[in-house]
Amino acid sequence: MPPPSASSTTAKGSDRSSLSPTLAAKRKANSNAHDPSISPPPTKRKIQTSVSNTVVASFFTPASQKPKTKSLVSWEERAPVDSVPTTLLVATFRPEDTTELDSAPKRRKVAAFDLDSTLITTASGKKHADGASDWKWWDPKVPKRLRALHDKGYAVIIFSNQGGLVLHPEADTKKAKSKSSGKDRVAEYKQKCAAVLTDLGLPVTLYAATGKDRFRKPRPGMWEEMVKDLGLAEKDVDLESSFFVGDAAGRVPYLKNGKTVPKDFSCSDRNLAANVGVRFETPEEYFLGESPREFVRGFDLGEHPFAEAASPTFIKSDGQEMVVFCGPPGAGKSTFFRTHLEPLGFERVNQDTLKSKEKCVKAATAYLQDGSSVAIDNTNPDPATRALWVDLAKKHRVPVRCVWFKTNPATCEHNDAVRSQNKLLNPDNREALPRIAFNGFFSRFREPKEAEGFADITEVAFTFRGTQEEYALWGRYWL
């Protein structure tokens, strides 16, 4: 007589302890596979009571002869402007049956989320993922909330900064040696994202910014791409109903259960929401219902509202003179020159344009010999640097004055980012500066004194100077 099947034995209520060790281990493994705390959760399927001939045939078919499963996630790359390498990865999940999706009206409400530490976290508990499979949902509520949003007519979108990925290492000689490892990281990231989107099973688009260009949060480039992909105009998006959830919220450290919860690494997610005009929440607020925490911004646009052009703060004296600027990069020195000194007949000497100190000295000397007034539009952070110009002015018997730009580091970095990303505000076509350029100035800075040989010192506090159109660009968060 053949032995009874496993299903019939169970139905008769046999003792599990009588199972073989191998079968018991399989039972235990199967029970763990349905543990809802493990992500991604298992795919739901009907329990088969018998093994079909098709399943048996598939088991013995070599992998090379099995039909390939079509991925429901498609990828593409986009460039921030024409004629430059691509920096934006775009992943789109489309369910197999898109009949209803294609015929549905356009979704005008947007539910946007950051990815890491917002929708997912590492399964290993490490700060950074240890491979493509090292992820789980940030909280068990996450997939349910996202599915509910889709059912309510929201477009569910993911915006993620991924500065560690390099799509084109061959375009950067500094990264050429890591070309293969760079491709591996991109492939690994795509594999992880495909698993996340497939497990969620919703028509979702994910945008990943890999460069420091218009796509990088809080800059609105990814949002602008999303609007076009949704087939909408900016004015068509229901901003009042839309929102963005992210963990980069500028929150300050605080004590919780006797332990210090560290501050957020940036405020880029909160600032992106402010840039596009939608509500912002942290993952703790949106998914767990926690109260908002205190936050700070290094640079706050609320402190710099648009104002009509201020009256000139500099008045030229009679005759020829030299003016020496003192201020960090991005302090507004060049704009001040064009607004106030150029109309007064001053010639400009700028090392960013002339490329060396020697050429600056030569140009200034020529202007002075020609009888022109000259402005030294450089940073000039300390007495030793300024002494070069004071001595040159004395040599030509020309009075020398100082204009001191009292602009804080956060505002300077903001101005530099705005300038590098907007041709309208970048007449000198300058590229973004590294942070060391700002740190270097402030480490060397010494307050200018009349005792250095200046006839007077004019202090200039930063104020945005420009048109309403220019302020619309400047008055966004860029870092």
VOFI-831577 format. One line per 4 residues: number of its first residue (from 1); for each residue y, z, x of C-alpha. Coordinates in nm, 2 decimals. Layout:
N
NUM) Y,Z,X | ...
***
This chain:
479
1) 0.00,0.00,0.00 | 0.34,-0.09,0.15 | 0.59,0.19,0.22 | 0.85,0.26,-0.04
5) 1.20,0.11,0.02 | 1.49,0.33,0.13 | 1.66,0.30,-0.20 | 1.35,0.40,-0.40
9) 1.29,0.70,-0.17 | 1.65,0.82,-0.22 | 1.62,0.78,-0.59 | 1.32,1.01,-0.59
13) 1.54,1.27,-0.42 | 1.35,1.29,-0.08 | 1.48,1.53,0.19 | 1.72,1.35,0.43
17) 1.58,1.57,0.71 | 1.26,1.37,0.69 | 1.43,1.05,0.80 | 1.37,0.91,1.15
21) 1.64,1.00,1.41 | 1.74,0.64,1.44 | 1.79,0.60,1.06 | 1.97,0.93,1.04
25) 2.21,0.82,1.31 | 2.28,0.50,1.12 | 2.34,0.69,0.80 | 2.59,0.92,0.99
29) 2.77,0.62,1.14 | 2.80,0.46,0.80 | 2.95,0.77,0.65 | 3.21,0.78,0.92
33) 3.30,0.42,0.86 | 3.42,0.52,0.51 | 3.64,0.81,0.64 | 3.99,0.73,0.50
37) 4.15,0.90,0.80 | 4.02,0.62,1.03 | 4.24,0.31,1.05 | 4.20,0.03,0.98
41) 3.99,0.12,0.67 | 3.66,-0.07,0.60 | 3.67,-0.39,0.40 | 3.56,-0.31,0.04
45) 3.24,-0.50,-0.06 | 2.96,-0.47,-0.30 | 2.66,-0.28,-0.17 | 2.36,-0.51,-0.13
49) 2.03,-0.38,-0.24 | 1.84,-0.65,-0.05 | 1.88,-0.88,0.24 | 1.94,-1.24,0.15
53) 1.79,-1.54,0.33 | 2.14,-1.66,0.42 | 2.22,-1.33,0.60 | 1.89,-1.35,0.79
57) 1.96,-1.71,0.89 | 2.31,-1.62,1.00 | 2.17,-1.33,1.21 | 1.95,-1.56,1.41
61) 2.21,-1.84,1.45 | 2.38,-1.86,1.79 | 2.74,-1.76,1.79 | 2.84,-2.10,1.93
65) 2.69,-2.27,1.62 | 2.84,-2.04,1.36 | 3.14,-2.17,1.16 | 3.47,-2.03,1.28
69) 3.65,-1.80,1.04 | 4.00,-1.93,0.97 | 4.27,-1.68,1.06 | 4.51,-1.59,0.78
73) 4.78,-1.51,1.03 | 4.99,-1.79,1.18 | 5.22,-1.76,1.48 | 5.53,-1.95,1.60
77) 5.80,-1.90,1.86 | 6.18,-1.95,1.82 | 6.47,-1.97,2.06 | 6.81,-1.78,2.01
81) 7.00,-2.11,2.07 | 6.90,-2.47,2.15 | 6.79,-2.57,2.50 | 6.67,-2.22,2.61
85) 6.32,-2.07,2.62 | 6.19,-1.91,2.31 | 6.21,-1.53,2.28 | 6.12,-1.46,1.91
89) 5.76,-1.42,1.79 | 5.70,-1.48,1.42 | 5.37,-1.39,1.25 | 5.31,-1.48,0.89
93) 5.01,-1.35,0.69 | 4.91,-1.58,0.39 | 4.63,-1.48,0.16 | 4.36,-1.74,0.11
97) 4.46,-1.79,-0.26 | 4.83,-1.88,-0.25 | 4.85,-2.05,-0.58 | 5.03,-1.76,-0.75
101) 5.24,-1.70,-0.44 | 5.36,-2.05,-0.41 | 5.47,-2.07,-0.78 | 5.64,-1.73,-0.78
105) 6.02,-1.70,-0.78 | 6.20,-1.63,-0.45 | 6.21,-1.26,-0.36 | 6.56,-1.14,-0.32
109) 6.49,-0.77,-0.25 | 6.38,-0.69,0.10 | 6.18,-0.39,0.22 | 6.20,-0.41,0.60
113) 6.02,-0.18,0.85 | 6.00,-0.12,1.22 | 5.64,-0.14,1.34 | 5.55,0.11,1.61
117) 5.59,0.48,1.51 | 5.70,0.36,1.17 | 5.41,0.17,1.01 | 5.15,0.23,1.28
121) 5.09,0.47,1.57 | 4.82,0.48,1.85 | 4.47,0.59,1.74 | 4.43,0.74,2.09
125) 4.73,0.96,2.06 | 4.89,0.80,2.37 | 5.26,0.71,2.37 | 5.17,0.34,2.44
129) 4.87,0.16,2.29 | 4.56,0.13,2.51 | 4.45,-0.21,2.40 | 4.48,-0.43,2.09
133) 4.25,-0.20,1.89 | 4.43,0.12,1.97 | 4.62,0.16,1.64 | 4.60,0.33,1.30
137) 4.84,0.37,1.01 | 5.13,0.61,1.08 | 5.03,0.79,0.76 | 4.76,0.71,0.50
141) 5.04,0.65,0.25 | 5.18,0.36,0.44 | 4.96,0.07,0.31 | 4.97,0.20,-0.04
145) 5.35,0.21,-0.04 | 5.37,-0.14,0.11 | 5.14,-0.28,-0.16 | 5.34,-0.11,-0.43
149) 5.66,-0.26,-0.29 | 5.51,-0.61,-0.30 | 5.40,-0.56,-0.66 | 5.76,-0.46,-0.75
153) 5.89,-0.79,-0.62 | 6.00,-0.70,-0.27 | 5.96,-0.92,0.03 | 5.78,-0.69,0.28
157) 5.91,-0.77,0.63 | 5.86,-0.62,0.98 | 6.12,-0.62,1.25 | 6.01,-0.51,1.60
161) 6.18,-0.50,1.94 | 5.92,-0.59,2.21 | 6.11,-0.61,2.53 | 5.79,-0.55,2.73
165) 5.66,-0.89,2.63 | 5.75,-1.20,2.83 | 5.68,-1.54,2.66 | 5.79,-1.75,2.95
169) 5.74,-1.57,3.28 | 5.74,-1.90,3.47 | 6.11,-1.93,3.37 | 6.20,-1.62,3.56
173) 6.12,-1.62,3.93 | 6.12,-1.24,3.94 | 5.83,-1.23,3.69 | 5.64,-1.54,3.82
177) 5.39,-1.32,3.99 | 5.29,-1.15,3.67 | 5.25,-1.47,3.48 | 4.88,-1.41,3.39
181) 4.93,-1.05,3.30 | 5.23,-1.14,3.09 | 5.02,-1.39,2.89 | 4.75,-1.12,2.85
185) 5.00,-0.88,2.70 | 5.12,-1.13,2.45 | 4.77,-1.22,2.35 | 4.69,-0.85,2.31
189) 5.00,-0.79,2.10 | 4.91,-1.09,1.88 | 4.56,-0.95,1.83 | 4.69,-0.61,1.73
193) 4.95,-0.75,1.49 | 4.69,-0.98,1.33 | 4.46,-0.69,1.27 | 4.74,-0.49,1.11
197) 4.85,-0.77,0.88 | 4.50,-0.86,0.79 | 4.41,-0.50,0.70 | 4.72,-0.48,0.48
201) 4.63,-0.81,0.31 | 4.98,-0.88,0.18 | 5.20,-1.19,0.23 | 5.41,-1.03,0.51
205) 5.62,-1.18,0.79 | 5.66,-1.00,1.12 | 5.94,-1.07,1.37 | 5.91,-0.95,1.73
209) 6.21,-0.99,1.96 | 6.11,-1.01,2.33 | 6.46,-1.09,2.48 | 6.80,-0.93,2.50
213) 6.96,-1.18,2.29 | 7.08,-1.22,1.93 | 6.73,-1.14,1.79 | 6.71,-0.79,1.95
217) 6.78,-0.50,1.71 | 7.05,-0.39,1.61 | 7.17,-0.75,1.65 | 7.12,-0.93,1.32
221) 6.93,-1.24,1.45 | 6.59,-1.15,1.31 | 6.75,-1.07,0.97 | 6.92,-1.41,0.97
225) 6.59,-1.58,1.05 | 6.42,-1.39,0.76 | 6.69,-1.50,0.51 | 6.63,-1.86,0.60
229) 6.25,-1.82,0.58 | 6.28,-1.67,0.24 | 6.47,-1.98,0.13 | 6.79,-1.78,0.06
233) 7.15,-1.78,0.15 | 7.30,-1.45,0.29 | 7.48,-1.40,-0.04 | 7.16,-1.43,-0.24
237) 6.99,-1.12,-0.09 | 7.00,-0.82,-0.31 | 7.15,-0.58,-0.05 | 7.19,-0.29,-0.29
241) 6.82,-0.28,-0.36 | 6.71,-0.37,-0.01 | 6.64,-0.12,0.27 | 6.52,-0.08,0.63
245) 6.29,0.20,0.76 | 6.27,0.28,1.13 | 6.23,0.56,1.38 | 6.51,0.46,1.62
249) 6.77,0.65,1.42 | 6.98,0.84,1.68 | 6.84,1.18,1.57 | 6.92,1.48,1.79
253) 6.65,1.72,1.92 | 6.56,2.02,1.71 | 6.31,2.31,1.70 | 6.00,2.28,1.47
257) 5.74,2.55,1.47 | 5.87,2.68,1.80 | 5.85,2.34,1.97 | 6.13,2.10,2.05
261) 6.11,1.77,1.88 | 6.28,1.52,2.12 | 6.58,1.31,2.03 | 6.53,0.95,1.93
265) 6.53,0.70,2.21 | 6.80,0.49,2.05 | 6.99,0.43,1.72 | 6.90,0.06,1.70
269) 6.72,0.07,1.36 | 6.99,0.27,1.19 | 7.25,0.04,1.33 | 7.06,-0.28,1.22
273) 7.07,-0.15,0.87 | 7.45,-0.09,0.90 | 7.50,-0.44,1.04 | 7.33,-0.62,0.75
277) 7.45,-0.37,0.48 | 7.13,-0.21,0.35 | 7.02,0.15,0.30 | 6.84,0.31,0.60
281) 6.57,0.58,0.61 | 6.34,0.72,0.87 | 5.96,0.71,0.83 | 5.96,1.08,0.77
285) 6.22,1.04,0.49 | 6.06,0.74,0.33 | 5.69,0.81,0.35 | 5.68,1.19,0.36
289) 5.99,1.28,0.16 | 6.15,1.49,0.44 | 6.52,1.57,0.44 | 6.75,1.36,0.67
293) 6.80,1.50,1.02 | 7.13,1.52,1.21 | 7.20,1.20,1.41 | 7.47,1.08,1.65
297) 7.58,0.73,1.77 | 7.70,0.68,2.12 | 7.94,0.42,1.99 | 8.06,0.46,1.63
301) 8.24,0.17,1.46 | 8.39,0.41,1.21 | 8.63,0.52,1.49 | 8.76,0.16,1.54
305) 8.87,0.02,1.21 | 9.05,-0.32,1.21 | 9.43,-0.29,1.26 | 9.71,-0.53,1.28
309) 9.82,-0.63,1.63 | 9.99,-0.33,1.80 | 10.33,-0.36,1.96 | 10.32,-0.43,2.34
313) 10.26,-0.12,2.55 | 10.38,-0.29,2.87 | 10.74,-0.40,2.94 | 10.81,-0.62,3.24
317) 11.08,-0.51,3.48 | 11.34,-0.74,3.62 | 11.23,-0.96,3.90 | 10.89,-1.03,4.07
321) 10.62,-0.76,4.06 | 10.25,-0.69,4.10 | 10.04,-0.51,3.84 | 9.71,-0.35,3.94
325) 9.46,-0.29,3.67 | 9.23,0.01,3.68 | 8.94,0.03,3.44 | 8.56,-0.02,3.39
329) 8.40,-0.35,3.30 | 8.44,-0.42,2.93 | 8.75,-0.20,2.90 | 8.96,-0.49,2.76
333) 9.15,-0.57,3.08 | 9.13,-0.95,3.05 | 9.22,-0.94,2.68 | 9.52,-0.72,2.76
337) 9.63,-0.97,3.03 | 9.61,-1.27,2.79 | 9.79,-1.07,2.51 | 10.07,-0.90,2.70
341) 10.11,-1.02,3.06 | 10.04,-1.39,3.05 | 10.32,-1.45,2.79 | 10.55,-1.27,3.04
345) 10.47,-1.52,3.32 | 10.22,-1.32,3.52 | 9.95,-1.50,3.72 | 9.60,-1.36,3.70
349) 9.37,-1.27,3.99 | 9.01,-1.19,3.89 | 8.71,-1.15,4.11 | 8.46,-1.25,3.83
353) 8.63,-1.59,3.84 | 8.70,-1.62,4.22 | 8.37,-1.46,4.32 | 8.49,-1.27,4.63
357) 8.75,-1.01,4.74 | 8.87,-1.24,5.01 | 8.95,-1.52,4.77 | 9.13,-1.27,4.55
361) 9.35,-1.16,4.84 | 9.42,-1.52,4.93 | 9.51,-1.62,4.57 | 9.74,-1.31,4.52
365) 9.91,-1.38,4.85 | 9.98,-1.74,4.75 | 10.13,-1.63,4.41 | 10.35,-1.37,4.58
369) 10.47,-1.62,4.84 | 10.55,-1.86,4.55 | 10.77,-1.60,4.39 | 10.54,-1.53,4.09
373) 10.44,-1.20,3.94 | 10.07,-1.13,3.97 | 9.82,-0.91,3.79 | 9.51,-0.79,3.97
377) 9.25,-0.81,3.69 | 8.97,-0.62,3.87 | 8.81,-0.27,3.81 | 8.98,-0.10,4.11
381) 8.81,0.23,4.06 | 8.93,0.44,4.36 | 9.24,0.49,4.59 | 9.08,0.30,4.88
385) 9.03,-0.02,4.66 | 9.37,0.01,4.51 | 9.54,0.06,4.85 | 9.45,-0.30,4.94
389) 9.68,-0.43,4.67 | 9.95,-0.17,4.72 | 9.97,-0.27,5.09 | 9.98,-0.64,5.00
393) 10.27,-0.58,4.76 | 10.46,-0.37,5.01 | 10.41,-0.65,5.27 | 10.58,-0.89,5.04
397) 10.84,-0.63,4.93 | 10.74,-0.65,4.57 | 10.72,-0.34,4.35 | 10.36,-0.25,4.24
401) 10.27,-0.09,3.91 | 9.93,0.03,3.77 | 9.78,-0.02,3.42 | 9.51,0.24,3.36
405) 9.25,0.15,3.09 | 9.11,0.47,2.95 | 8.80,0.34,2.78 | 8.48,0.54,2.75
409) 8.14,0.41,2.87 | 7.99,0.35,2.53 | 8.28,0.13,2.42 | 8.27,-0.06,2.74
413) 7.90,-0.14,2.70 | 7.96,-0.24,2.34 | 8.24,-0.48,2.44 | 8.03,-0.63,2.71
417) 7.74,-0.70,2.47 | 7.98,-0.85,2.21 | 8.13,-1.07,2.48 | 7.80,-1.20,2.61
421) 7.67,-1.28,2.26 | 7.97,-1.45,2.11 | 8.14,-1.76,2.26 | 8.45,-1.70,2.04
425) 8.51,-1.37,2.23 | 8.40,-1.49,2.57 | 8.66,-1.74,2.71 | 8.54,-1.68,3.07
429) 8.17,-1.74,2.97 | 8.05,-1.41,3.12 | 7.69,-1.30,3.10 | 7.59,-0.95,3.00
433) 7.62,-0.69,3.28 | 7.34,-0.45,3.39 | 7.40,-0.08,3.31 | 7.44,-0.01,3.68
437) 7.77,-0.20,3.67 | 7.91,0.07,3.43 | 7.75,0.36,3.60 | 7.87,0.24,3.94
441) 8.23,0.23,3.82 | 8.23,0.58,3.67 | 8.06,0.73,3.98 | 8.34,0.59,4.20
445) 8.63,0.64,3.96 | 8.93,0.84,4.07 | 9.23,0.88,3.84 | 9.52,0.67,3.97
449) 9.83,0.85,4.09 | 10.19,0.74,4.16 | 10.15,0.90,4.50 | 9.93,0.60,4.59
453) 10.24,0.39,4.60 | 10.28,0.29,4.23 | 10.62,0.27,4.08 | 10.47,0.38,3.75
457) 10.14,0.41,3.57 | 10.08,0.28,3.21 | 9.79,0.44,3.02 | 9.62,0.21,2.77
461) 9.37,0.36,2.52 | 9.12,0.11,2.38 | 9.22,-0.06,2.06 | 9.06,-0.38,1.93
465) 9.30,-0.66,1.97 | 9.22,-0.98,1.78 | 9.20,-1.16,1.45 | 9.01,-1.06,1.14
469) 8.76,-1.33,1.22 | 8.71,-1.19,1.57 | 8.68,-0.84,1.44 | 8.40,-0.95,1.20
473) 8.20,-1.02,1.52 | 8.32,-0.73,1.72 | 8.28,-0.48,1.44 | 7.90,-0.48,1.44
477) 7.65,-0.28,1.64 | 7.52,-0.47,1.94 | 7.33,-0.21,2.15
***
